Amino acid sequence: MEKRQRVLALGSGRHNYFIGVHALDVETLGIDKEATPAFLGFNKEHNQ
């Protein structure tokens, strides 16, 4: 499921934001809260 939203930011024109929600069949990914988005995405893709 993906929601698309247009937001007007002051002084910089229009921006598009894409928000995705993913349901995984695991209790936790077991990664540190300081992990990078890339590391999170890698772990998400390998736990679907």
N, CA, C and O atoms as a Tripos MOL2 file, in Angstrom:
@<TRIPOS>MOLECULE
protein
  192   191    48     0     0
PROTEIN
NO_CHARGES

@<TRIPOS>ATOM
      1 N           0.8460   -1.1640    0.0000 N.3       1 MET1
      2 CA          0.0000    0.0000    0.0000 C.3       1 MET1
      3 C           0.8970    1.2350    0.0000 C.2       1 MET1
      4 O           1.8340    1.3390    0.7910 O.2       1 MET1
      5 N           0.6060    2.1260   -0.8620 N.am      2 GLU2
      6 CA          1.4190    3.3380   -0.9570 C.3       2 GLU2
      7 C           0.5000    4.5420   -1.0130 C.2       2 GLU2
      8 O          -0.4660    4.5670   -1.7750 O.2       2 GLU2
      9 N           0.8100    5.5430   -0.1980 N.am      3 LYS3
     10 CA          0.0230    6.7660   -0.1760 C.3       3 LYS3
     11 C           0.8620    7.8820   -0.7670 C.2       3 LYS3
     12 O           2.0250    8.0480   -0.3990 O.2       3 LYS3
     13 N           0.2900    8.6380   -1.6690 N.am      4 ARG4
     14 CA          1.0030    9.7610   -2.2810 C.3       4 ARG4
     15 C           0.3850   11.0490   -1.7860 C.2       4 ARG4
     16 O          -0.8370   11.1850   -1.7190 O.2       4 ARG4
     17 N           1.2350   11.9820   -1.4450 N.am      5 GLN5
     18 CA          0.7570   13.2430   -0.8930 C.3       5 GLN5
     19 C           1.5830   14.3840   -1.4680 C.2       5 GLN5
     20 O           2.8080   14.2890   -1.5350 O.2       5 GLN5
     21 N           0.9320   15.4490   -1.8780 N.am      6 ARG6
     22 CA          1.6330   16.6480   -2.3430 C.3       6 ARG6
     23 C           1.6160   17.6750   -1.2220 C.2       6 ARG6
     24 O           0.5730   17.9550   -0.6310 O.2       6 ARG6
     25 N           2.7680   18.2210   -0.9450 N.am      7 VAL7
     26 CA          2.9010   19.1890    0.1360 C.3       7 VAL7
     27 C           3.5940   20.4270   -0.4060 C.2       7 VAL7
     28 O           4.5820   20.3200   -1.1330 O.2       7 VAL7
     29 N           3.0850   21.5970   -0.0580 N.am      8 LEU8
     30 CA          3.7120   22.8430   -0.4550 C.3       8 LEU8
     31 C           4.6450   23.2870    0.6610 C.2       8 LEU8
     32 O           4.1960   23.6300    1.7550 O.2       8 LEU8
     33 N           5.9490   23.2800    0.3800 N.am      9 ALA9
     34 CA          6.9410   23.7330    1.3570 C.3       9 ALA9
     35 C           7.2390   25.1960    1.0810 C.2       9 ALA9
     36 O           7.4260   25.5960   -0.0680 O.2       9 ALA9
     37 N           7.2820   25.9750    2.1200 N.am     10 LEU10
     38 CA          7.5040   27.4080    1.9560 C.3      10 LEU10
     39 C           8.8430   27.6960    1.2890 C.2      10 LEU10
     40 O           9.8860   27.2190    1.7380 O.2      10 LEU10
     41 N           8.8070   28.4690    0.2250 N.am     11 GLY11
     42 CA         10.0230   28.9280   -0.4210 C.3      11 GLY11
     43 C          10.7230   27.9420   -1.3290 C.2      11 GLY11
     44 O          11.7480   28.2880   -1.9170 O.2      11 GLY11
     45 N          10.2140   26.7260   -1.4700 N.am     12 SER12
     46 CA         10.9490   25.7740   -2.2970 C.3      12 SER12
     47 C          10.0520   24.9830   -3.2510 C.2      12 SER12
     48 O          10.4780   23.9500   -3.7670 O.2      12 SER12
     49 N           8.8500   25.4310   -3.4920 N.am     13 GLY13
     50 CA          7.9810   24.7640   -4.4580 C.3      13 GLY13
     51 C           7.3160   23.5130   -3.9200 C.2      13 GLY13
     52 O           7.2820   23.2730   -2.7130 O.2      13 GLY13
     53 N           6.7860   22.7160   -4.8470 N.am     14 ARG14
     54 CA          6.0610   21.4960   -4.4730 C.3      14 ARG14
     55 C           7.0150   20.3360   -4.2540 C.2      14 ARG14
     56 O           8.0600   20.2380   -4.8980 O.2      14 ARG14
     57 N           6.6380   19.4620   -3.3350 N.am     15 HIS15
     58 CA          7.3920   18.2410   -3.0620 C.3      15 HIS15
     59 C           6.4300   17.0590   -3.0690 C.2      15 HIS15
     60 O           5.2730   17.1930   -2.6720 O.2      15 HIS15
     61 N           6.9030   15.9170   -3.5150 N.am     16 ASN16
     62 CA          6.1330   14.6800   -3.4520 C.3      16 ASN16
     63 C           6.7500   13.7780   -2.4030 C.2      16 ASN16
     64 O           7.9650   13.5830   -2.3800 O.2      16 ASN16
     65 N           5.9150   13.2270   -1.5340 N.am     17 TYR17
     66 CA          6.3680   12.2990   -0.5130 C.3      17 TYR17
     67 C           5.6760   10.9640   -0.7420 C.2      17 TYR17
     68 O           4.4680   10.9260   -0.9760 O.2      17 TYR17
     69 N           6.4170    9.8820   -0.6800 N.am     18 PHE18
     70 CA          5.8830    8.5370   -0.8480 C.3      18 PHE18
     71 C           6.0540    7.7970    0.4710 C.2      18 PHE18
     72 O           7.1680    7.6460    0.9720 O.2      18 PHE18
     73 N           4.9450    7.3430    1.0240 N.am     19 ILE19
     74 CA          4.9640    6.6580    2.3050 C.3      19 ILE19
     75 C           4.5390    5.2150    2.0670 C.2      19 ILE19
     76 O           3.4510    4.9590    1.5530 O.2      19 ILE19
     77 N           5.3950    4.2820    2.4380 N.am     20 GLY20
     78 CA          5.0900    2.8590    2.2730 C.3      20 GLY20
     79 C           4.9560    2.1810    3.6230 C.2      20 GLY20
     80 O           5.6870    2.4950    4.5620 O.2      20 GLY20
     81 N           4.0220    1.2530    3.7150 N.am     21 VAL21
     82 CA          3.8180    0.4740    4.9330 C.3      21 VAL21
     83 C           4.0370   -0.9870    4.5730 C.2      21 VAL21
     84 O           3.4580   -1.4900    3.6100 O.2      21 VAL21
     85 N           4.8700   -1.6630    5.3430 N.am     22 HIS22
     86 CA          5.1960   -3.0570    5.0670 C.3      22 HIS22
     87 C           4.8590   -3.9120    6.2760 C.2      22 HIS22
     88 O           5.1680   -3.5380    7.4070 O.2      22 HIS22
     89 N           4.2260   -5.0620    6.0470 N.am     23 ALA23
     90 CA          3.9290   -6.0180    7.1120 C.3      23 ALA23
     91 C           4.8730   -7.1980    6.9550 C.2      23 ALA23
     92 O           4.9340   -7.8180    5.8930 O.2      23 ALA23
     93 N           5.6050   -7.5030    8.0110 N.am     24 LEU24
     94 CA          6.5550   -8.6120    7.9850 C.3      24 LEU24
     95 C           6.0980   -9.6900    8.9570 C.2      24 LEU24
     96 O           5.4460   -9.3990    9.9600 O.2      24 LEU24
     97 N           6.4410  -10.9210    8.6550 N.am     25 ASP25
     98 CA          6.0480  -12.0520    9.4870 C.3      25 ASP25
     99 C           7.1360  -12.3850   10.5120 C.2      25 ASP25
    100 O           7.4740  -13.5510   10.7140 O.2      25 ASP25
    101 N           7.6760  -11.3530   11.1520 N.am     26 VAL26
    102 CA          8.6820  -11.5350   12.2020 C.3      26 VAL26
    103 C           8.3700  -10.5520   13.3320 C.2      26 VAL26
    104 O           7.8070   -9.4840   13.0930 O.2      26 VAL26
    105 N           8.7310  -10.9110   14.5440 N.am     27 GLU27
    106 CA          8.5160  -10.0390   15.7070 C.3      27 GLU27
    107 C           9.3950   -8.7990   15.6310 C.2      27 GLU27
    108 O           8.9450   -7.6940   15.9360 O.2      27 GLU27
    109 N          10.6520   -8.9820   15.2240 N.am     28 THR28
    110 CA         11.6060   -7.8860   15.1420 C.3      28 THR28
    111 C          12.6450   -8.2060   14.0710 C.2      28 THR28
    112 O          12.9130   -9.3730   13.7830 O.2      28 THR28
    113 N          13.2250   -7.1650   13.4870 N.am     29 LEU29
    114 CA         14.3100   -7.3710   12.5280 C.3      29 LEU29
    115 C          15.6480   -7.5190   13.2360 C.2      29 LEU29
    116 O          16.6360   -7.9220   12.6230 O.2      29 LEU29
    117 N          15.6840   -7.1970   14.5200 N.am     30 GLY30
    118 CA         16.9020   -7.3600   15.3060 C.3      30 GLY30
    119 C          18.0240   -6.4140   14.9040 C.2      30 GLY30
    120 O          19.1980   -6.7810   14.9550 O.2      30 GLY30
    121 N          17.6650   -5.1950   14.5040 N.am     31 ILE31
    122 CA         18.7000   -4.2330   14.1360 C.3      31 ILE31
    123 C          18.7150   -3.0850   15.1360 C.2      31 ILE31
    124 O          17.7120   -2.8140   15.7960 O.2      31 ILE31
    125 N          19.8320   -2.4270   15.2420 N.am     32 ASP32
    126 CA         20.0220   -1.3150   16.1630 C.3      32 ASP32
    127 C          19.1770   -0.1160   15.7370 C.2      32 ASP32
    128 O          18.9610    0.0910   14.5430 O.2      32 ASP32
    129 N          18.6980    0.6730   16.6970 N.am     33 LYS33
    130 CA         17.8720    1.8460   16.3660 C.3      33 LYS33
    131 C          18.6530    2.9170   15.6160 C.2      33 LYS33
    132 O          18.0490    3.8210   15.0390 O.2      33 LYS33
    133 N          19.9630    2.8370   15.6100 N.am     34 GLU34
    134 CA         20.8060    3.7840   14.8780 C.3      34 GLU34
    135 C          21.1550    3.2840   13.4670 C.2      34 GLU34
    136 O          21.9470    3.9180   12.7700 O.2      34 GLU34
    137 N          20.5820    2.1760   13.0500 N.am     35 ALA35
    138 CA         20.8820    1.6010   11.7390 C.3      35 ALA35
    139 C          20.4370    2.5450   10.6190 C.2      35 ALA35
    140 O          19.4820    3.3060   10.7800 O.2      35 ALA35
    141 N          21.1260    2.4870    9.5040 N.am     36 THR36
    142 CA         20.8000    3.3500    8.3640 C.3      36 THR36
    143 C          19.5540    2.8250    7.6410 C.2      36 THR36
    144 O          19.2310    1.6430    7.7550 O.2      36 THR36
    145 N          18.8550    3.6860    6.9030 N.am     37 PRO37
    146 CA         17.7130    3.2330    6.1110 C.3      37 PRO37
    147 C          18.0970    2.1230    5.1140 C.2      37 PRO37
    148 O          17.3070    1.2120    4.8630 O.2      37 PRO37
    149 N          19.2930    2.2020    4.5580 N.am     38 ALA38
    150 CA         19.7340    1.1680    3.6090 C.3      38 ALA38
    151 C          19.8370   -0.1910    4.2990 C.2      38 ALA38
    152 O          19.4260   -1.2060    3.7380 O.2      38 ALA38
    153 N          20.3840   -0.2090    5.5110 N.am     39 PHE39
    154 CA         20.5110   -1.4650    6.2600 C.3      39 PHE39
    155 C          19.1380   -2.0070    6.6220 C.2      39 PHE39
    156 O          18.9070   -3.2130    6.5450 O.2      39 PHE39
    157 N          18.2280   -1.1310    7.0150 N.am     40 LEU40
    158 CA         16.8590   -1.5390    7.3160 C.3      40 LEU40
    159 C          16.1890   -2.1270    6.0770 C.2      40 LEU40
    160 O          15.5480   -3.1740    6.1590 O.2      40 LEU40
    161 N          16.3310   -1.4600    4.9290 N.am     41 GLY41
    162 CA         15.7360   -1.9540    3.6890 C.3      41 GLY41
    163 C          16.2830   -3.3110    3.2880 C.2      41 GLY41
    164 O          15.5350   -4.1710    2.8220 O.2      41 GLY41
    165 N          17.5810   -3.5100    3.4660 N.am     42 PHE42
    166 CA         18.1930   -4.8020    3.1500 C.3      42 PHE42
    167 C          17.5840   -5.8900    4.0180 C.2      42 PHE42
    168 O          17.2230   -6.9540    3.5130 O.2      42 PHE42
    169 N          17.4650   -5.6410    5.3080 N.am     43 ASN43
    170 CA         16.9000   -6.6350    6.2240 C.3      43 ASN43
    171 C          15.4170   -6.8730    5.9700 C.2      43 ASN43
    172 O          14.9370   -7.9990    6.0980 O.2      43 ASN43
    173 N          14.6930   -5.8240    5.6120 N.am     44 LYS44
    174 CA         13.2720   -5.9770    5.2970 C.3      44 LYS44
    175 C          13.0860   -6.8850    4.0950 C.2      44 LYS44
    176 O          12.2410   -7.7810    4.1150 O.2      44 LYS44
    177 N          13.8680   -6.6580    3.0510 N.am     45 GLU45
    178 CA         13.7350   -7.4490    1.8260 C.3      45 GLU45
    179 C          14.0590   -8.9210    2.0440 C.2      45 GLU45
    180 O          13.5330   -9.7770    1.3340 O.2      45 GLU45
    181 N          14.9000   -9.2240    2.9960 N.am     46 HIS46
    182 CA         15.3000  -10.6160    3.2410 C.3      46 HIS46
    183 C          14.4730  -11.2730    4.3300 C.2      46 HIS46
    184 O          14.7950  -12.3830    4.7560 O.2      46 HIS46
    185 N          13.4040  -10.6120    4.7960 N.am     47 ASN47
    186 CA         12.5240  -11.1770    5.8170 C.3      47 ASN47
    187 C          11.0700  -11.1730    5.3760 C.2      47 ASN47
    188 O          10.1730  -11.1980    6.2190 O.2      47 ASN47
    189 N          10.8200  -11.1420    4.0910 N.am     48 GLN48
    190 CA          9.4340  -11.1580    3.6150 C.3      48 GLN48
    191 C           9.0110  -12.5590    3.2910 C.2      48 GLN48
    192 O           7.8740  -12.7800    2.8740 O.2      48 GLN48
@<TRIPOS>BOND
     1     1     2 1
     2     2     3 1
     3     3     4 2
     4     3     5 am
     5     5     6 1
     6     6     7 1
     7     7     8 2
     8     7     9 am
     9     9    10 1
    10    10    11 1
    11    11    12 2
    12    11    13 am
    13    13    14 1
    14    14    15 1
    15    15    16 2
    16    15    17 am
    17    17    18 1
    18    18    19 1
    19    19    20 2
    20    19    21 am
    21    21    22 1
    22    22    23 1
    23    23    24 2
    24    23    25 am
    25    25    26 1
    26    26    27 1
    27    27    28 2
    28    27    29 am
    29    29    30 1
    30    30    31 1
    31    31    32 2
    32    31    33 am
    33    33    34 1
    34    34    35 1
    35    35    36 2
    36    35    37 am
    37    37    38 1
    38    38    39 1
    39    39    40 2
    40    39    41 am
    41    41    42 1
    42    42    43 1
    43    43    44 2
    44    43    45 am
    45    45    46 1
    46    46    47 1
    47    47    48 2
    48    47    49 am
    49    49    50 1
    50    50    51 1
    51    51    52 2
    52    51    53 am
    53    53    54 1
    54    54    55 1
    55    55    56 2
    56    55    57 am
    57    57    58 1
    58    58    59 1
    59    59    60 2
    60    59    61 am
    61    61    62 1
    62    62    63 1
    63    63    64 2
    64    63    65 am
    65    65    66 1
    66    66    67 1
    67    67    68 2
    68    67    69 am
    69    69    70 1
    70    70    71 1
    71    71    72 2
    72    71    73 am
    73    73    74 1
    74    74    75 1
    75    75    76 2
    76    75    77 am
    77    77    78 1
    78    78    79 1
    79    79    80 2
    80    79    81 am
    81    81    82 1
    82    82    83 1
    83    83    84 2
    84    83    85 am
    85    85    86 1
    86    86    87 1
    87    87    88 2
    88    87    89 am
    89    89    90 1
    90    90    91 1
    91    91    92 2
    92    91    93 am
    93    93    94 1
    94    94    95 1
    95    95    96 2
    96    95    97 am
    97    97    98 1
    98    98    99 1
    99    99   100 2
   100    99   101 am
   101   101   102 1
   102   102   103 1
   103   103   104 2
   104   103   105 am
   105   105   106 1
   106   106   107 1
   107   107   108 2
   108   107   109 am
   109   109   110 1
   110   110   111 1
   111   111   112 2
   112   111   113 am
   113   113   114 1
   114   114   115 1
   115   115   116 2
   116   115   117 am
   117   117   118 1
   118   118   119 1
   119   119   120 2
   120   119   121 am
   121   121   122 1
   122   122   123 1
   123   123   124 2
   124   123   125 am
   125   125   126 1
   126   126   127 1
   127   127   128 2
   128   127   129 am
   129   129   130 1
   130   130   131 1
   131   131   132 2
   132   131   133 am
   133   133   134 1
   134   134   135 1
   135   135   136 2
   136   135   137 am
   137   137   138 1
   138   138   139 1
   139   139   140 2
   140   139   141 am
   141   141   142 1
   142   142   143 1
   143   143   144 2
   144   143   145 am
   145   145   146 1
   146   146   147 1
   147   147   148 2
   148   147   149 am
   149   149   150 1
   150   150   151 1
   151   151   152 2
   152   151   153 am
   153   153   154 1
   154   154   155 1
   155   155   156 2
   156   155   157 am
   157   157   158 1
   158   158   159 1
   159   159   160 2
   160   159   161 am
   161   161   162 1
   162   162   163 1
   163   163   164 2
   164   163   165 am
   165   165   166 1
   166   166   167 1
   167   167   168 2
   168   167   169 am
   169   169   170 1
   170   170   171 1
   171   171   172 2
   172   171   173 am
   173   173   174 1
   174   174   175 1
   175   175   176 2
   176   175   177 am
   177   177   178 1
   178   178   179 1
   179   179   180 2
   180   179   181 am
   181   181   182 1
   182   182   183 1
   183   183   184 2
   184   183   185 am
   185   185   186 1
   186   186   187 1
   187   187   188 2
   188   187   189 am
   189   189   190 1
   190   190   191 1
   191   191   192 2
@<TRIPOS>SUBSTRUCTURE
     1 MET1         2 RESIDUE 1 A MET
     2 GLU2         6 RESIDUE 1 A GLU
     3 LYS3        10 RESIDUE 1 A LYS
     4 ARG4        14 RESIDUE 1 A ARG
     5 GLN5        18 RESIDUE 1 A GLN
     6 ARG6        22 RESIDUE 1 A ARG
     7 VAL7        26 RESIDUE 1 A VAL
     8 LEU8        30 RESIDUE 1 A LEU
     9 ALA9        34 RESIDUE 1 A ALA
    10 LEU10       38 RESIDUE 1 A LEU
    11 GLY11       42 RESIDUE 1 A GLY
    12 SER12       46 RESIDUE 1 A SER
    13 GLY13       50 RESIDUE 1 A GLY
    14 ARG14       54 RESIDUE 1 A ARG
    15 HIS15       58 RESIDUE 1 A HIS
    16 ASN16       62 RESIDUE 1 A ASN
    17 TYR17       66 RESIDUE 1 A TYR
    18 PHE18       70 RESIDUE 1 A PHE
    19 ILE19       74 RESIDUE 1 A ILE
    20 GLY20       78 RESIDUE 1 A GLY
    21 VAL21       82 RESIDUE 1 A VAL
    22 HIS22       86 RESIDUE 1 A HIS
    23 ALA23       90 RESIDUE 1 A ALA
    24 LEU24       94 RESIDUE 1 A LEU
    25 ASP25       98 RESIDUE 1 A ASP
    26 VAL26      102 RESIDUE 1 A VAL
    27 GLU27      106 RESIDUE 1 A GLU
    28 THR28      110 RESIDUE 1 A THR
    29 LEU29      114 RESIDUE 1 A LEU
    30 GLY30      118 RESIDUE 1 A GLY
    31 ILE31      122 RESIDUE 1 A ILE
    32 ASP32      126 RESIDUE 1 A ASP
    33 LYS33      130 RESIDUE 1 A LYS
    34 GLU34      134 RESIDUE 1 A GLU
    35 ALA35      138 RESIDUE 1 A ALA
    36 THR36      142 RESIDUE 1 A THR
    37 PRO37      146 RESIDUE 1 A PRO
    38 ALA38      150 RESIDUE 1 A ALA
    39 PHE39      154 RESIDUE 1 A PHE
    40 LEU40      158 RESIDUE 1 A LEU
    41 GLY41      162 RESIDUE 1 A GLY
    42 PHE42      166 RESIDUE 1 A PHE
    43 ASN43      170 RESIDUE 1 A ASN
    44 LYS44      174 RESIDUE 1 A LYS
    45 GLU45      178 RESIDUE 1 A GLU
    46 HIS46      182 RESIDUE 1 A HIS
    47 ASN47      186 RESIDUE 1 A ASN
    48 GLN48      190 RESIDUE 1 A GLN
